[in-house]
Amino acid sequence: MTGFMPADLVTKHAGPVLPGAAIGIFGGGQLGRMMGIAARSMGYKVHVLDPDPACPAGYIADVVIEAGWNDRWAAANLARDCAAVTLEIEQVSTVSLDEAARWAPVRPGAAMMAVIQDRIEQKNWLAKHGFPVGAYRVARSAEQLLAAAGELAGPAIAKSATGGYDGRGQSKLGFDGAAVDAAAVRQAWEEVGSTACVVELALDLEKEISVMVARAPNGEIKVYPPAENFHEDQILSWSIIPAGVPAALVTEAQGIAREIADTFALEGLLAVELFLTKDGKLLVNELAPRPHNSYHGSERACVTSQFEQAVRAACDLPLGDVSLVQPTAIANLLGDVWLRDGSVHEPAFDKALAIDGVRLTLYEKLKPRHGRKMGHLSAVASTAAEARDRVLQAKSLL
C-alpha cells in the first residue's frame, strides 16, 4: 500500500455522495452514534472506527473496525470502503486522517485538525488571525508555568495542550486568594500531566455560549442560533437554544464563527465556544470540529439537526436550513444519575417523561460511571427559559 497512491479513487468520489453509499466515522461514541442514526435515516450505510468494539455507534453501524486513533492501516481500511469520511472526536491522529484521505474525502481534514488538536497551536492560530481571545501564556515546564502565572497577575487556569476534555488535564491557580507559590505550581503542573499547557487568565463571566457553523466543500455556510451553556464541575450540565443574549451579540457571535470557518476553509462542522464577559466582550474559548454537546437540542430546536448537517457537509450535499423552530433545552445525564448508595439503580424515566415536552435519549453505554455521559433529556416550550425549567424538573425526578 505504501507505494500506491489511489488518487483515482479520491477523484471518483468528487462531488456529492448520494444516499446508498457508505460513509465512515472516526469515533463511535454518542456523537458518532447520533450522526450515524441521521445518516441511516437518509439511506446511507455507516462504517465506524473505534478502539471499543462495544461503542455506542456500534449498535447502529453496518461495520465496526476496532482500532486505535493512530492506526493508519485501519484508517485506510475504513476509508477504502466508504465514499466520504468524517469524525466525532479530536483525538484521531493526523497520520490516520492523511492515510484515509488517500482513499476518500475526509471532512474535516488533517490540516485543520493539527491546529485544533493542540490548545497551544489553536490559541496561537486564533490570536494570529485576529480573533478575540482572553489573555494567555504558554508553559512547557513548571518554571514557565510559575512565570506565566506571575505575568498574568491574577487567578488563572492551566490546560494541557493535548488530550484533556470535560475538565480533565486542567488546574486552577490563585483562586479564592490561594497563594501561587512553588508548591502550588508544582501541583498544578502535575495535574495537567507534567506537559505543555496553555495558561489562561480567569475572566469575569456573564455567561458561556457556543455557535455551531457548518461549511460545505463548495464554501456554502450555515450558522446556527447561539446556544447558552451552564457547566458544573467543568462538564456541560444544561444548554438552551436560543441563547438569552441581545440581538447584536447574536450577530457578533455568528460572525466570529462564520469567519473562523472561512479562514480554516472548513469542510464539516465547527462548534465555537465563546465567553461573554460582564463588560460585554465576546472571547473565543475553544473550537470543536464535530457535533457538540450543546447542540443536541438542535434535533428539536432547528429545521436541520447538527447530526444531519454533519452528514450533509461530509457528503457535499446542500446544507440544511438552520432556522429556529421552537426553543429547546437539554440536560446531560451522567453516570451519577444511576449510582446511588454504592450501587446501580435504574432512574425513574417514567416520572421524567411525564413532564410535558420532555424526550429521553440514551446512548447505550452499558456501564455507568461518575462523570460519564450516558444520555440526555430534552424539552421544548414557548421560551428557552421555560424549556430549561421543564428539563431540569424532569431530571430532578430521576
C-alpha positions in Angstrom: 0.0 0.0 0.0 2.9 2.4 0.8 3.8 2.7 -2.9 0.3 3.1 -4.2 -1.4 6.5 -4.3 -5.1 5.8 -5.1 -5.8 9.3 -6.4 -8.2 7.9 -8.9 -10.4 6.6 -6.1 -10.5 10.0 -4.4 -11.3 11.7 -7.7 -14.0 9.2 -8.3 -15.7 10.4 -5.1 -15.5 14.1 -6.0 -18.9 15.8 -5.9 -22.0 14.8 -3.9 -22.0 11.5 -2.2 -25.6 10.3 -2.6 -27.7 8.1 -0.3 -27.0 4.4 -0.8 -23.2 5.0 -0.4 -21.3 4.2 2.8 -19.8 6.9 5.0 -17.1 6.4 7.5 -16.9 7.9 11.0 -13.8 8.1 13.1 -15.2 7.6 16.6 -18.1 5.5 17.9 -19.2 7.5 20.9 -22.6 9.1 21.4 -21.8 11.8 18.8 -20.9 9.1 16.2 -24.0 7.2 17.2 -26.4 10.1 16.6 -24.6 11.1 13.4 -24.9 7.5 12.3 -28.6 7.4 13.1 -29.1 10.6 11.0 -27.1 9.0 8.1 -29.1 5.8 8.2 -32.3 7.7 8.2 -31.1 9.4 5.0 -30.3 6.0 3.4 -26.5 5.8 3.9 -24.5 2.8 5.2 -22.4 3.6 8.2 -18.9 2.3 9.0 -17.2 3.2 12.3 -13.7 3.0 13.6 -13.3 3.0 17.4 -11.0 1.3 20.0 -14.0 -0.1 21.7 -15.9 -2.8 19.7 -18.9 -2.2 22.0 -19.0 1.5 21.4 -22.4 3.2 21.3 -22.3 3.7 17.5 -21.6 0.0 17.0 -25.2 -0.8 17.7 -26.4 1.1 14.6 -23.4 0.7 12.3 -23.1 -1.7 9.4 -19.3 -2.2 10.0 -17.2 -1.5 13.1 -13.4 -1.5 12.9 -11.8 -2.0 16.3 -8.6 0.1 16.1 -6.8 3.0 17.8 -6.6 6.6 16.7 -3.0 6.1 15.5 -3.6 3.0 13.4 -3.1 4.3 9.8 -3.7 0.9 8.3 -7.1 0.6 10.0 -7.8 4.2 8.8 -7.1 3.2 5.3 -9.4 0.2 5.7 -12.2 2.5 6.9 -11.9 4.9 4.0 -11.3 2.3 1.3 -14.9 1.0 1.7 -16.5 4.5 2.1 -17.4 7.3 -0.2 -16.7 10.0 2.4 -15.3 10.1 5.9 -15.9 12.4 8.9 -15.2 12.3 12.6 -16.8 12.7 16.0 -13.6 13.0 18.2 -10.5 15.2 18.0 -8.0 12.5 19.1 -7.7 10.9 15.7 -4.1 11.3 14.6 -3.3 13.4 11.6 -1.4 10.4 10.2 -4.6 8.4 10.2 -6.6 11.2 8.7 -4.0 11.7 5.9 -4.0 7.9 5.2 -7.8 7.9 5.0 -7.7 10.9 2.7 -5.8 8.8 0.1 -8.9 6.7 -0.3 -11.9 9.0 0.2 -12.6 12.7 1.1 -12.1 13.3 4.8 -14.1 16.2 6.2 -12.8 18.0 8.2 -9.2 17.3 7.1 -5.8 16.8 8.8 -4.5 20.4 8.3 -7.3 21.9 10.4 -7.2 19.1 12.9 -3.5 19.6 13.5 -4.3 23.2 14.7 -7.3 22.3 16.8 -5.8 19.2 18.5 -3.2 21.3 20.3 -4.5 24.0 22.5 -1.3 26.0 22.1 -1.5 25.9 18.3 -5.2 26.6 18.4 -4.9 29.6 20.7 -1.9 31.0 18.7 -3.8 30.5 15.5 -6.8 32.4 16.8 -4.6 35.3 18.0 -2.6 35.4 14.8 -5.8 35.7 12.7 -7.2 38.5 14.9 -10.0 36.6 16.6 -10.8 37.8 20.2 -9.2 35.7 22.9 -8.5 36.3 26.6 -5.0 36.9 28.0 -2.9 33.7 28.0 0.6 32.4 28.2 2.3 29.1 27.1 4.2 27.0 29.6 6.3 24.0 28.7 7.8 23.4 32.2 6.9 24.0 35.8 9.3 27.0 35.8 7.5 28.5 32.8 4.1 27.9 34.5 5.2 29.9 37.5 6.4 32.7 35.3 3.2 32.6 33.3 1.1 32.9 36.4 3.1 35.8 37.6 2.8 37.6 34.2 -1.0 37.2 34.1 -1.1 38.6 37.7 -4.5 37.1 38.6 -6.3 33.8 39.1 -5.5 31.5 36.1 -6.4 28.1 34.6 -3.7 25.8 33.2 -5.0 23.5 30.5 -2.9 20.7 29.0 -2.1 21.3 25.3 -3.4 17.9 24.2 -5.8 15.3 25.4 -7.9 17.0 28.1 -11.6 17.5 28.0 -14.6 17.9 30.4 -12.2 19.4 32.9 -9.5 16.7 32.6 -5.9 17.9 32.3 -6.8 21.3 34.0 -5.7 23.0 37.1 -6.6 26.3 38.8 -4.1 28.7 40.2 -4.7 31.6 42.6 -8.5 31.1 43.0 -10.1 32.2 46.3 -7.0 34.1 47.3 -4.8 31.0 47.3 -1.0 31.7 47.0 0.6 31.0 43.7 3.9 29.7 45.1 6.3 27.0 44.0 4.3 24.3 45.8 1.0 25.3 44.1 2.7 25.5 40.7 4.2 22.0 41.2 0.8 20.6 42.0 -0.8 22.3 39.0 2.0 21.1 36.7 1.3 17.5 37.9 -2.5 18.0 37.4 -2.0 19.0 33.8 0.1 15.8 33.2 3.5 17.5 33.5 3.2 18.5 29.9 3.0 21.7 27.8 -0.1 23.7 28.7 -1.9 27.0 28.0 -2.3 29.3 31.0 -5.4 31.5 30.7 -6.3 34.5 32.9 -9.6 33.8 34.6 -12.4 36.0 33.3 -15.3 37.7 35.0 -18.0 35.9 33.0 -21.6 36.8 32.4 -22.3 33.5 30.6 -20.9 30.9 28.2 -22.4 30.4 24.7 -21.5 28.4 21.7 -22.2 28.8 18.0 -22.3 25.8 15.5 -21.3 26.6 12.0 -21.4 24.2 9.0 -19.4 24.7 5.8 -19.7 22.6 2.7 -16.7 21.8 0.4 -18.1 24.4 -2.1 -18.0 27.2 0.5 -21.7 27.2 1.5 -22.1 28.2 5.1 -24.9 27.8 7.6 -24.7 29.3 11.1 -27.0 28.1 13.9 -28.6 30.3 16.5 -26.3 30.5 19.5 -26.7 28.1 22.4 -26.3 29.2 26.1 -24.5 26.7 28.3 -24.1 26.0 32.0 -21.4 23.9 33.4 -21.0 22.0 36.7 -17.5 20.6 37.6 -16.4 21.7 34.1 -18.9 19.4 32.4 -21.9 20.7 30.5 -25.0 20.4 32.7 -27.6 22.1 30.6 -27.9 24.1 27.4 -30.7 26.1 25.8 -31.3 27.2 22.2 -31.6 30.1 21.6 -29.2 31.8 24.0 -30.5 34.6 26.1 -28.3 37.4 24.6 -29.1 40.6 22.8 -29.5 40.5 19.0 -26.3 42.5 18.5 -24.3 39.9 20.4 -26.0 37.1 18.4 -24.9 38.8 15.2 -21.4 39.2 16.5 -21.1 35.6 17.7 -22.3 34.2 14.5 -20.0 36.5 12.6 -17.0 35.2 14.5 -18.0 31.6 13.9 -18.5 32.3 10.2 -15.1 34.0 9.8 -13.3 31.2 11.6 -14.9 28.6 9.4 -14.0 30.5 6.3 -10.4 31.2 7.4 -9.9 27.4 8.1 -11.7 26.6 4.8 -13.7 24.2 7.0 -15.4 21.2 5.4 -17.8 19.9 8.1 -19.0 21.2 11.4 -17.3 23.5 13.9 -18.5 24.5 17.3 -17.1 27.8 18.5 -17.2 28.0 22.3 -17.4 31.7 23.5 -17.1 33.5 26.8 -19.3 36.6 27.3 -17.7 38.8 29.9 -19.6 41.0 32.3 -18.3 44.1 30.4 -20.0 42.7 27.2 -17.0 41.3 25.3 -17.1 38.0 23.4 -13.9 36.0 23.6 -13.3 32.6 21.9 -12.6 29.8 24.3 -12.1 26.7 22.3 -13.0 25.1 19.0 -14.6 21.6 18.4 -14.6 20.4 14.8 -17.5 18.0 15.2 -21.1 17.8 16.6 -21.2 19.3 20.0 -22.9 18.5 23.3 -24.5 22.0 23.4 -26.3 21.4 20.1 -28.0 18.1 21.0 -31.1 20.2 21.2 -30.8 21.2 17.6 -32.8 18.0 16.7 -35.9 19.7 18.2 -34.9 23.4 18.0 -33.9 23.8 14.4 -35.1 22.7 11.0 -31.9 20.7 10.5 -30.2 19.0 13.4 -26.4 19.2 13.8 -26.2 15.4 13.1 -28.0 15.6 9.7 -25.9 18.7 8.9 -22.7 16.8 9.6 -23.8 14.1 7.1 -24.7 16.7 4.5 -21.4 18.5 4.9 -19.3 15.3 4.7 -21.3 14.1 1.7 -21.0 17.5 -0.1 -24.8 17.9 -0.2 -26.6 21.2 0.0 -26.6 22.3 3.7 -29.9 22.3 5.6 -32.0 25.2 6.9 -30.9 26.1 10.5 -33.8 28.3 11.3 -35.2 28.1 14.8 -38.4 26.0 15.0 -39.0 26.2 18.8 -37.0 27.0 21.9 -35.3 23.8 23.3 -33.3 22.8 26.4 -31.2 19.8 27.1 -29.8 18.4 30.3 -27.0 15.9 30.4 -27.5 12.6 32.2 -24.2 11.5 33.7 -23.5 8.1 35.2 -24.1 9.6 38.7 -27.8 9.5 38.0 -27.6 5.7 38.1 -25.2 5.5 41.0 -26.8 5.7 44.4 -25.9 4.2 47.8 -22.8 2.5 46.3 -24.8 0.5 43.6 -26.5 0.9 40.3 -30.2 1.9 40.2 -32.4 2.4 37.1 -33.5 6.1 37.0 -37.2 6.8 37.2 -37.5 7.6 33.5 -41.3 7.3 33.6 -41.6 10.2 36.0 -39.3 12.4 33.9 -41.3 11.6 30.7 -44.5 12.7 32.5 -43.4 16.3 32.1 -44.9 18.0 29.0 -42.5 18.4 26.1 -39.7 16.1 27.5 -37.9 13.5 25.5 -35.3 11.0 26.5 -32.1 10.0 24.5 -29.8 7.2 25.8 -26.5 6.3 24.3 -26.5 2.5 25.1 -23.4 2.8 27.3 -23.5 -0.3 29.4 -21.6 0.7 32.5 -22.5 4.0 34.3 -19.5 5.8 35.8 -19.1 9.0 37.7 -19.0 11.8 35.2 -19.7 9.6 32.2 -22.2 10.9 29.7 -24.9 8.3 29.5 -27.7 10.3 27.7 -29.7 13.5 27.8 -33.1 14.8 28.3 -34.6 17.5 26.0 -37.6 19.7 26.4 -39.4 22.2 24.2 -41.6 25.1 25.3 -42.7 28.6 24.2 -39.5 30.2 25.7 -36.0 28.8 26.3 -36.3 29.6 30.0 -39.5 27.6 30.2 -37.8 24.7 28.3 -34.9 24.8 30.7 -37.2 24.7 33.7 -39.0 21.7 32.3 -35.9 19.7 31.5 -34.4 20.4 34.9 -37.6 19.4 36.6 -37.7 16.2 34.7 -34.0 15.5 35.6 -34.8 16.1 39.3 -37.4 13.4 39.2 -35.0 10.7 38.0 
